[in-house]
Amino acid sequence: AKSAELHVEIASETVETEGGVTVNLREFSYLSHVWDGADIRIAGHLAAPVSETPLPAMVLVTDGMGGAKRIAATHNVIALAIDRVGEGDSTGPTDTYDNWLDLDEGTDIRNGWMHHYVMSAVRAITYLTSLDEVQKDAIGVSGMSRGGVCSLLTSAVDDRVALCVPLAATGDMARTETYPDNWIASVFLGLGGKTNDSVAFRRFVESYDPLSYLGQFHGLVWLVNGTQDEFFPITSTVALMGGGGEKRLEAIYDGDHGHYGNDAGRFDTYDNNAAIWVRLTQCLGKAIRAGLHGGDLPETPELTVSLDGATLSAEAAIDGTDETVAVQFIYSTDGAYTFERTPMTQGEGAWRSTATVDAAQSLATFVEVEYKDDVGHYYLTSVPTLSPGFAPRIRPFAFE
């Protein structure tokens, strides 16, 4: 994957101005790998700001030329967006969820669609390392949802990755499957005609669940995930933040996977999409500044909570590397289904806050810090603290 011939075919090369930045654009394709006797070729959309020196680069596994241009101009990186395997102008099997699970006993472990997806990302990195314009030790990868899973797996298997920013994606799929209303049973296993004790599902978890690679991720990993994500619940976020390595987290309160934002009455929430996208874009920007351009990055906030009767007390240690704009204590007493938040005030040695709660079961707590550096605002949260035996209340997802 690192060294095999790419057999690049360039379709077009143009120059445009994006946000006042002159950007060289290239539409092309490359050979990812050969599978089942056929070439899998991946369509690439490259946007490279004009520069006299090599620049860091980002592989965007769930975007197109529009996103590549925007990321390149905004963050001064060479951005390569790729069409997913079997979609757009890329060839290969189309992702239908069920073919993630083509892993029955005796079947090559590489038969699952996720293998092809990760290979396409690894090969995209190989392409970037072939370019003189790219700073070879500063290459990142990012994607959303299944693209976030792909990004995490790419970071785990490719030591050339300096930054990984999975958006709305974690892992911990075997445990998630045990919760009521989980997507793995209703979508993943259902479409594949498998059960949670099938050989195929077990093999998938072993090879393609990012949790199986805990401690093996390369570079800085910055998870950005909603606390009410229907596909990747808060428990999976906590699990992925373990295992060591350089990691940061933005757990977005009242953030889901994008399915229920407009159904406030049914799910006891409200449309938080605007706030979610602000946090996604701002955190990605800071991750690029810190992980690829060598900027400073605060440590993960640390939160300590205690419960005395109905009084929930919170104390947070906050790194002041960048300007602290606001600190919020965020908590849920209903299995991370809904959240409350209250400002924290700075005292001697720590930030503190209290809240009155009417239940101590299914308690989830974390602190969110809004920071500001020379470029803009961004957010960091502590790793959520969950009460013993915590199980998330997942909003039901019905696949259509």
Disulfide bonds with the S-S distance in Angstrom:
none
